[in-house]
Amino acid sequence: MSRLVTMATVAALALLLGALLVVAARRERAATPVMEAEGRPHPPVLAGRVLPSRENVAPAFSREVTALEQRLAANPADRATLLRLARLQQDAHQPAASAGYYRRYLQQVPADRQAWLDLAAVTAATGDWDGALAATAALLARDSLDPAALFNQGAIHANRGEVAEARHWWSKAAAQTRDPELAQQAAAALRKLPAGS
């Protein structure tokens, strides 16, 4: 199951239960004394947690990203490096950087189902619901019955407040038989939608 399915399930259910989920990134004073002494900027903070940056991530991570970026500069069409960078940036909670690498990778390997799902997830994480819909639609163009893509379309529409569209896509996800667990999750999400929409 993709990470977007899980993230979207939680976000959609929070939305459907009437909870207003607003996540805003902001800079707070979370610098270490060393950072302050060196005059380095304060790291960004999201929901009370310091977000990863080159200044505060493990040196091994930074070295790997730098080495991969150098490898990519020497060979911009290196698919394995593009995918590795996309996943590293995704794991480091850098969705915009990750999305860029996924897009470049998918131009070369458009049949990679998981990469489309991951692109939708990181694009949604940036708040770009249109981009998340486009990534999921691209996957559905390749496989119109992909269970995760059907579910994710519903979740994205639910997060946008588009109840009729969410109902449409979650109904399709609930009716599919390739992934029974996801069908059950879609059915549960449908039950949470307001009646009559």
C-alpha positions in Angstrom: 0.0 0.0 0.0 1.4 3.4 -0.9 2.3 6.1 1.6 -0.3 8.4 0.0 -3.1 5.9 0.7 -2.2 5.9 4.4 -1.6 9.7 4.6 -4.7 10.4 2.6 -6.8 8.1 4.7 -5.9 9.9 7.9 -6.3 13.3 6.3 -9.5 12.5 4.6 -11.0 11.0 7.7 -10.0 14.0 9.8 -11.6 16.3 7.2 -14.7 14.1 7.1 -15.1 14.1 10.8 -15.3 17.8 10.8 -11.8 18.4 12.1 -10.0 21.3 10.4 -6.5 20.2 9.7 -4.2 23.1 9.0 -0.5 22.5 8.9 1.6 25.5 8.4 5.4 25.5 8.2 7.1 28.4 10.0 10.5 29.3 11.2 10.9 29.3 14.9 13.9 29.7 17.2 15.2 26.2 17.2 18.8 26.8 16.5 21.5 25.2 18.5 24.1 27.4 20.3 26.7 26.4 17.6 24.3 27.5 14.8 23.8 30.8 16.6 27.5 31.3 17.1 28.2 30.7 13.5 25.3 32.9 12.4 23.6 30.1 10.5 19.8 30.4 9.9 17.3 28.8 12.2 16.0 25.5 10.8 12.4 25.4 9.6 9.9 23.9 12.1 6.7 22.0 11.2 4.2 21.0 13.9 6.8 21.5 16.6 9.5 19.4 14.9 12.7 20.7 13.3 12.6 19.8 9.6 15.6 18.2 8.1 18.0 20.5 6.3 21.7 20.3 5.2 22.6 21.9 8.6 20.9 19.4 10.8 20.7 16.0 9.1 23.2 13.2 9.5 26.5 13.9 7.7 26.2 10.6 6.0 22.9 11.6 4.5 24.3 14.9 3.2 27.4 13.2 1.8 25.2 10.7 0.0 22.9 13.4 -1.5 25.9 15.4 -2.6 27.6 12.4 -4.2 24.3 11.5 -6.0 23.8 15.0 -7.2 27.4 15.0 -8.6 26.7 11.7 -10.3 23.5 13.1 -11.8 25.3 16.2 -13.0 27.7 14.0 -14.9 24.9 11.8 -16.3 21.5 13.6 -16.1 19.7 10.5 -17.5 20.9 8.1 -14.8 17.5 6.6 -13.8 18.8 4.8 -10.7 20.3 8.0 -9.3 17.1 10.0 -10.0 15.0 7.4 -8.2 17.5 7.2 -5.3 17.5 11.0 -4.9 13.7 11.1 -5.1 13.3 8.5 -2.3 16.1 10.0 -0.2 14.4 13.5 -0.4 11.0 11.9 0.3 12.4 10.1 3.4 14.0 13.4 4.5 10.6 15.2 4.3 11.7 17.4 1.4 8.6 16.9 -0.8 9.3 19.6 -3.4 12.9 18.3 -4.1 11.6 14.8 -4.1 8.8 15.6 -6.6 11.3 17.2 -9.0 13.4 14.0 -9.1 10.3 11.8 -9.4 9.1 13.8 -12.4 12.5 13.5 -14.1 12.6 9.8 -13.4 9.1 9.2 -14.7 9.9 10.9 -17.9 12.2 8.0 -18.5 10.4 5.2 -16.8 6.6 6.0 -17.1 5.6 2.4 -16.2 6.9 2.6 -12.6 3.6 2.4 -10.7 5.2 3.0 -7.3 7.0 6.1 -8.5 3.6 7.6 -9.7 2.1 6.9 -6.3 5.1 8.4 -4.5 5.0 11.5 -6.8 1.3 11.9 -5.9 2.2 11.6 -2.2 5.0 14.2 -2.2 3.1 16.5 -4.4 0.1 16.4 -2.0 2.6 17.0 0.9 3.4 20.3 -0.7 -0.3 21.2 -0.8 -0.4 20.9 -4.6 -3.6 18.9 -4.9 -3.9 19.6 -8.6 -0.4 18.1 -9.0 -1.4 15.1 -6.9 -4.5 14.5 -9.0 -2.4 14.8 -12.2 0.1 12.2 -10.9 -2.7 9.8 -10.0 -4.5 10.4 -13.3 -1.3 9.5 -15.1 -1.2 6.2 -13.3 -4.9 5.6 -14.0 -4.3 6.3 -17.7 -1.9 3.3 -17.6 -4.2 1.1 -15.4 -7.7 2.4 -15.0 -8.5 0.0 -12.2 -5.4 0.5 -10.1 -6.7 0.2 -6.5 -4.4 2.6 -4.9 -4.9 5.2 -7.6 -8.7 4.9 -7.3 -8.5 5.3 -3.6 -6.1 8.2 -3.8 -8.3 10.1 -6.3 -11.1 9.8 -3.7 -8.9 11.0 -0.9 -7.5 13.9 -2.8 -11.0 15.1 -3.8 -12.2 14.6 -0.2 -9.3 16.8 1.0 -10.3 19.4 -1.5 -13.9 19.3 -0.2 -15.2 17.8 -3.4 -17.6 15.3 -1.9 -19.3 14.1 -5.1 -16.0 13.4 -6.7 -14.7 11.7 -3.6 -17.8 9.5 -3.5 -17.3 8.6 -7.2 -13.6 7.5 -6.8 -14.1 5.8 -3.5 -17.1 3.8 -4.9 -14.8 2.6 -7.7 -12.1 1.7 -5.1 -14.6 -0.1 -2.9 -15.9 -2.1 -5.9 -12.5 -3.3 -7.2 -11.4 -6.8 -6.2 -7.6 -6.6 -6.7 -6.9 -5.2 -3.2 -9.7 -6.3 -0.7 -8.1 -4.4 2.2 -8.1 -1.2 0.2 -11.7 -1.9 -0.9 -12.7 -2.1 2.8 -10.9 1.2 3.5 -12.7 2.9 0.6 -16.1 1.5 1.9 -15.3 2.9 5.3 -14.4 6.3 3.9 -17.6 6.3 1.9 -19.6 5.8 5.1 -18.0 8.9 6.6 -19.0 11.1 3.7 -22.0 13.4 4.3 -25.2 11.9 3.0 -26.9 13.4 0.0 -23.8 14.9 -1.6 
